[in-house]
Amino acid sequence: MQAQVLKGQTVGGLPEQKTFVIQKYIESPFLIHKRKFDIRVWVLLNQDMDLFFFREGYLRLSSAEYKPDSLADDFVHLTNQAIQKNCPDYGSKEDGN
């Protein structure tokens, strides 16, 4: 796991020189039709610790096939709508990817 040490800074009132996990890139992600995806579901946890799960969710897939050596290609690695809608292949495989 990669971490970044913040020196000489405070973040949200936390003390200086703490180690935070910023992000870990998954080198071997699960794929659907050779493309990256994310799963969107909604849950609610109330103050009594009751958990409610909304049964309907959805998948978002990238427009381009996954290639680990193409880190600069946002259409391969990022599944959010704001990025994917600019891909020339957007919507060619599923409605709205």
C-alpha positions, -999 to 999 in steps of 0.1 A, spaced: 0 0 0 14 34 -9 12 62 16 22 99 16 37 117 45 26 152 50 53 173 66 48 209 78 11 209 70 -21 204 90 -51 187 73 -85 192 89 -69 200 123 -48 168 124 -13 171 138 17 175 115 37 145 102 10 119 101 9 92 75 -22 89 54 -32 63 28 -40 85 -2 -48 59 -30 -39 24 -40 -42 15 -77 -54 -20 -83 -30 -36 -107 -52 -66 -115 -88 -54 -113 -119 -74 -119 -131 -68 -155 -164 -72 -173 -160 -77 -211 -123 -68 -206 -133 -33 -192 -130 -18 -158 -162 -11 -139 -176 2 -107 -207 -8 -88 -231 19 -75 -254 9 -46 -270 29 -19 -272 21 18 -284 39 49 -270 34 84 -290 52 111 -280 62 146 -294 29 159 -270 10 136 -298 -3 115 -286 -9 80 -309 -4 50 -298 -15 15 -315 -2 -16 -320 -32 -38 -314 -15 -72 -279 -4 -81 -261 -1 -113 -227 -8 -130 -206 18 -148 -182 4 -173 -153 21 -191 -156 26 -229 -122 11 -237 -107 -23 -229 -83 -24 -199 -46 -22 -207 -24 -18 -176 3 0 -197 -20 28 -207 -22 48 -175 -26 81 -193 -58 70 -210 -87 81 -188 -112 62 -210 -96 29 -199 -91 36 -162 -119 60 -151 -155 49 -152 -173 82 -142 -198 98 -166 -179 131 -168 -149 113 -184 -166 86 -204 -191 108 -222 -161 124 -241 -149 90 -254 -155 84 -291 -168 48 -282 -191 61 -255 -225 43 -257 -214 19 -284 -215 -11 -261 -242 -2 -236 -265 27 -234 -245 54 -216 -218 28 -207 
